[in-house]
Amino acid sequence: MASLVRFEVPAQAPVIDQPREERREVGAPLRSTWTLYESGPEGLCAGIWDCEPGRWRIEFGPAEHEYFHVVSGQARLHGEDGSVTDIGPGQAVMIPPNFRGSFEVLQTLRKHFVIVEK
């Protein structure tokens, strides 16, 4: 029988990285990722993500979707079309395939995420 996955920060250390230098627009924020679930054939991963303030360019592929729910902090998504979407605690957003723009963390952010690449 399959096990349920609780979205709590696990005891193991996260993967820590930064946006690639060529994509950075403001700062060089540290990002911590706890991947809690992965399913290769379905192209799905889910987990918890923390990030310091900063801004960097993002480019989603034709099969990449991300849903996330903000637990704490504040973020802003900038579309390359000039649109701006602010998102804070208790709010969620879906980033569609082929999205291009910038991801900005205004206040240290924690989110639950689900990414599908299929």
N, C-alpha and C positions, 0 to 999 in steps of 0.2 A: 504494500500500500504506500502511496506517495505521502511524503511529509509536508505539512504546511510550513511556510517560511514567515517568521515574524520579522518585521522591520524595526529592529533594534540594533544599535551599534554593537557589533560583536567584540569579543575579547581580543581577536587577532588584530595586528596592526593593519592600517589601510595602505593602499598603494598611494604614494604621494608623488605629484608631478606639478608641472607648470604649463601654461599654454606655450606652444612652440614660439620661439623668439620672433619669427617672421610674421606671426599673426597677432602679436601683442600691440595694443593701441594705448593702454594706460596701465602701468605697473607690470609686475611679474608675480601674480598671486600664486600662493601654494594651494593646491587642490588635493583633497583626501577622498579616496573612493573605497568604499566597502562593497564589493560585489557579493550579493547575498544569494543570487539565483542566476544560473545560466542554462540555456537549452540550445545547444548547437544547431540541431536540425530545424528548429523553429526560428533561429536567428534572434533570440530574445535574451536580454540580460536585465537585471533589476538590482537595485541596491540603494545605498545612502551615499550622498556626496556633500562635502563641505568645501567652501572656498572663501578665501580672503577677498577684499575689494580689489577690483581691477576690471579691465575691458580687453576683449580680444575678438578677432573675426572668426565666424563659424560658417561652414559650408556643408550642408547635408547632401548626401548622395540621393539618387533616384529611388532607392528602396529603404532609406533610413527614416525612421519616425522616433520621436521621443516625447513621452508624456512625463511631466514631473509635477510634484506637489510640494510647495514650500512649507517647511516646518518652522523655520525661523530665518530672519534676515530679509533683505530686499534685493531684487534683481530687476534689470531692465533689458528687454530684447529690442534691438534696433534692426528693422528690416532694411534691405538695400534699397527698397522703394521709398524710404523715409519714414515708414511707420515706426511707432514706439509703443511698447507694451510694458507697463510696470506690473510687477507681481510680488506679493508679500505673503506673510504667514496665513495659512488656511486657503490660499488660492492655488489653482492648478492651471497648466497650459499644455497644449499639444503643439510640438514643432513638427511641421509636415515635411515630407520628402522635398528635396531641392531648395530648402530654405537657405538663403544667404543673407548674412548681416553680421551683427556683433552681439555678443553676450556680455553684459555689464553687471558686476556685483557691486551694489551700492553700500550694503552693510553685510558683514560676514554671513554667508548663506549656508543653510542646511536644507537639502531637499531629498525626497524619495524619488527615484527615477525608474522608468521602464523604457528601454530602447529596443526597437525591433528593426532588423535589417533583413527584409524579405519582400 
